[in-house]
């Protein structure tokens, strides 16, 4: 392929950033997948993007599958190619989408990990009055209180939090915004953090959560801090940002049974994504049944 055709990938990445407003992490994933696809097409001596057909895409995906690429990564790979060709169709640079009709291997269904209410309470009872400890307490309380994604929490600005109204404005996937409530424990933790934030943040910083040298807290730093707190608090399973979101959703669904409300709070575009938590709810019910029903278990 000529440089001109390689440039279409660059144009597509610009489309993702400026029109679809995808996060830099998502765009980087698209770029990685499309560059590997471009290299494959060059090895096949294809003249341009129009020369690619469904057989080429299927052979490429099969080769990556044989190389050990996981089903989830194969799904992402196909999604990247499909989106890229939809863009080429729109721009008149292709006559068809060769990725249509190709499906990746099905993913095994894994229920998300959660902590029960007692375990979450144990995790959130962190001690320490340093600015970092106060910040981390506010982060964890907010993650659990409002079910935020990692990228959503990292991108929060000071003006996104309204302590008086007990809400936070969140920018989710596709730059969609939503207003979610903040619980009283999280409000108190945020108020404590805002009192000491000046000790870490530079005057020009607008991010809600900042690092030790000022500037917005990085995802890697946050993940490392949460992991350390999990170990320090004696939580048996690994602690990561999405563990708070999963626990928030499952606990809320157990208490309310309102799937639509949980969908809105999580910012899911499709309710089928939220329905995974109904399986968690059933596991909770089955556990209670096994423990309480006189005929649910064999007599020893």
C-alpha positions in Angstrom: 0.0 0.0 0.0 1.2 3.5 -0.7 1.7 6.2 1.8 -1.5 7.8 0.6 -3.5 4.8 1.8 -1.6 4.6 5.1 -2.6 8.2 5.6 -6.3 7.1 5.7 -5.6 5.6 9.1 -4.2 9.0 10.3 -7.3 10.7 8.9 -9.5 8.1 10.7 -7.8 8.7 14.0 -8.4 12.4 13.6 -12.1 11.6 13.0 -12.2 9.5 16.2 -10.6 12.4 18.2 -12.5 15.4 16.8 -15.8 14.0 15.6 -16.6 11.0 17.8 -14.5 12.4 20.7 -13.3 9.0 21.8 -10.7 8.8 24.6 -7.0 8.8 23.7 -6.8 5.2 25.2 -9.5 4.0 22.8 -8.0 5.8 19.9 -4.6 4.2 20.6 -6.2 0.8 20.6 -7.8 1.5 17.2 -4.4 2.7 15.9 -2.6 -0.4 17.0 -5.1 -2.8 15.5 -5.3 -0.9 12.2 -1.5 -0.7 11.8 -1.3 -4.5 12.2 -4.0 -4.9 9.6 -2.3 -2.5 7.3 1.0 -4.5 7.6 -0.9 -7.7 6.8 -2.5 -6.1 3.7 1.0 -5.0 2.5 2.3 -8.5 2.9 -0.6 -9.7 0.7 0.5 -7.1 -2.0 -2.9 -5.5 -2.0 -3.0 -2.3 -4.1 -5.4 -0.2 -1.9 -8.2 -0.4 0.6 -10.7 -1.3 -2.1 -8.7 -4.4 -2.9 -9.5 -5.9 0.5 -12.4 -8.3 0.6 -14.1 -10.5 3.2 -11.6 -13.3 2.6 -8.6 -11.2 3.5 -10.2 -10.0 6.7 -11.3 -13.5 7.7 -7.7 -14.8 7.0 -6.2 -12.0 9.0 -8.4 -12.6 12.0 -7.8 -16.4 11.8 -4.1 -15.8 11.7 -4.2 -13.6 14.8 -6.4 -16.2 16.5 -3.9 -19.0 15.8 -1.2 -16.7 17.2 -3.0 -16.7 20.5 -5.0 -13.5 20.4 -7.8 -13.7 23.0 -11.5 -13.6 21.8 -12.0 -10.1 23.4 -9.0 -8.7 21.5 -10.3 -10.3 18.3 -13.6 -8.6 18.8 -11.9 -5.3 19.3 -9.8 -5.9 16.2 -12.9 -6.6 14.1 -14.6 -3.5 15.5 -11.7 -1.4 14.6 -11.7 -2.6 11.0 -15.4 -2.3 10.7 -15.4 1.3 12.0 -12.5 2.2 9.8 -14.3 0.9 6.7 -17.5 2.7 7.6 -15.4 5.9 7.7 -13.9 5.0 4.3 -17.4 4.5 2.9 -18.5 7.8 4.2 -15.5 9.5 2.6 -15.9 7.7 -0.7 -12.6 5.9 -0.3 -14.1 2.4 -0.4 -17.1 0.7 -2.1 -17.9 -1.9 0.6 -17.1 -3.0 4.2 -15.3 -6.3 4.1 -15.5 -6.8 7.8 -19.3 -7.0 7.8 -20.6 -10.5 8.4 -17.4 -11.7 10.2 -17.8 -12.6 13.8 -15.1 -13.3 16.4 -15.1 -16.3 18.7 -17.6 -15.9 21.5 -16.4 -14.7 24.9 -16.7 -16.9 27.9 -19.3 -15.3 30.2 -17.5 -14.0 33.3 -19.4 -12.3 36.1 -17.7 -9.2 37.3 -16.0 -9.3 40.7 -17.6 -7.5 43.6 -17.1 -6.9 47.3 -20.0 -7.4 49.6 -21.2 -4.5 51.8 -19.1 -5.5 54.8 -15.9 -5.9 52.7 -16.5 -2.6 51.0 -16.9 -0.9 54.4 -13.6 -2.5 55.6 -11.9 -1.2 52.5 -13.2 2.3 52.9 -12.2 2.7 56.5 -8.7 3.8 55.6 -6.6 5.7 58.1 -4.2 8.5 57.6 -4.3 12.3 57.5 -1.8 13.0 54.8 -3.1 14.8 51.7 -2.6 11.7 49.7 -4.6 9.5 52.1 -7.4 12.1 52.3 -7.4 12.3 48.5 -7.5 8.5 48.2 -10.3 8.2 50.7 -12.4 10.7 48.6 -11.6 8.9 45.4 -12.7 5.5 46.8 -15.8 6.9 48.4 -16.8 8.6 45.1 -16.1 5.5 43.0 -18.4 3.5 45.2 -21.0 6.2 45.8 -21.5 7.0 42.2 -20.3 4.0 40.2 -17.8 6.0 38.1 -15.4 4.5 35.5 -11.7 5.1 35.9 -11.6 7.6 32.9 -14.6 9.4 34.2 -13.1 10.0 37.6 -9.7 11.0 36.3 -11.3 13.6 33.9 -13.4 15.3 36.6 -12.8 19.1 37.0 -13.4 21.1 40.2 -16.6 22.6 38.8 -18.1 19.2 38.1 -18.8 18.5 41.8 -21.7 20.3 43.5 -21.4 19.6 47.2 -24.5 21.7 48.0 -26.6 19.7 45.5 -24.9 16.4 46.2 -24.2 15.7 42.6 -21.4 15.2 40.2 -21.4 15.9 36.4 -19.7 13.0 34.6 -18.4 12.8 31.0 -18.7 9.2 29.9 -18.1 7.3 26.7 -18.7 9.2 23.5 -18.5 12.5 25.5 -22.0 11.9 26.9 -22.6 13.7 30.1 -24.8 12.6 33.0 -25.6 13.9 36.5 -25.3 11.3 39.3 -25.9 11.7 43.0 -23.2 11.6 45.6 -23.7 9.9 48.9 -23.2 11.7 52.3 -20.0 9.7 53.1 -18.5 10.6 49.7 -19.6 14.3 50.2 -17.8 14.4 53.5 -14.7 12.8 52.1 -14.7 15.2 49.1 -15.1 18.2 51.5 -12.1 17.0 53.4 -10.0 16.6 50.3 -10.9 20.1 49.0 -9.6 21.6 52.2 -6.1 20.1 51.7 -6.0 19.9 47.9 -4.0 23.1 47.7 -1.1 21.2 49.3 -0.8 19.0 46.2 -2.3 21.0 43.4 -0.7 23.9 41.6 -2.7 27.2 41.4 -3.4 26.6 37.7 -4.6 23.0 38.2 -8.4 22.6 37.5 -8.5 18.8 37.9 -10.5 17.6 40.9 -7.9 14.9 41.8 -4.2 15.8 41.4 -0.9 14.0 41.9 1.9 14.7 44.4 3.6 17.0 41.9 0.5 18.8 40.8 -1.4 18.1 37.6 -4.1 15.6 36.9 -3.8 12.2 38.7 -2.7 9.6 36.2 -4.7 6.3 35.7 -1.6 4.2 36.5 -1.0 6.1 39.8 -4.6 5.7 40.8 -4.6 2.0 40.1 -1.4 1.5 42.1 -2.8 3.4 45.0 -6.0 1.4 45.1 -4.1 -1.9 45.0 -1.9 -0.8 47.9 -4.9 0.2 50.0 -6.6 -3.1 49.3 -3.5 -4.9 50.6 -3.2 -2.6 53.6 -6.9 -3.0 54.5 -6.7 -6.8 54.3 -9.0 -7.3 51.3 -8.3 -10.7 49.9 -9.1 -10.0 46.2 -7.2 -7.5 44.1 -8.6 -4.0 44.4 -9.0 -2.0 41.1 -11.2 0.9 40.0 -13.9 -1.2 38.3 -14.3 -3.2 41.4 -16.0 -0.2 43.0 -18.3 0.3 40.0 -19.3 -3.4 39.9 -20.0 -3.4 43.7 -22.0 -0.2 43.4 -24.2 -1.7 40.7 -24.8 -5.0 42.3 -25.5 -3.5 45.7 -27.9 -1.0 44.2 -29.7 -3.7 42.2 -30.0 -6.0 45.2 -31.6 -3.2 47.2 -33.9 -1.6 44.6 -34.4 -4.2 41.8 -34.7 -1.2 39.4 -32.6 -2.2 36.4 -33.4 1.0 34.4 -32.3 3.2 37.2 -29.0 1.3 37.5 -28.5 1.6 33.8 -29.0 5.4 33.9 -26.6 5.8 36.9 -23.9 3.7 35.2 -24.3 5.5 31.9 -24.9 2.3 29.9 -26.2 3.0 26.4 -27.8 -0.5 26.2 -29.6 -2.1 29.1 -28.2 -5.5 28.0 -24.9 -4.3 29.4 -26.5 -3.6 32.8 -28.3 -7.0 32.8 -25.0 -8.7 33.8 -25.7 -7.5 37.3 -29.0 -9.4 37.4 -26.9 -12.6 37.4 -25.0 -11.2 40.4 -28.3 -10.5 42.1 -29.4 -14.1 41.5 -26.1 -15.4 42.9 -26.9 -13.4 46.1 -30.4 -14.9 46.3 -29.1 -18.4 45.7 -26.6 -18.0 48.4 -29.2 -16.8 50.9 -31.5 -19.7 49.8 -28.7 -22.3 50.4 -28.0 -20.9 53.8 -31.5 -20.4 55.0 -33.9 -22.9 53.4 -34.2 -26.1 55.5 -34.3 -28.3 52.4 -31.6 -26.5 50.4 -28.7 -28.6 51.7 -28.1 -32.2 52.7 -28.0 -33.1 56.3 -24.6 -34.2 57.5 
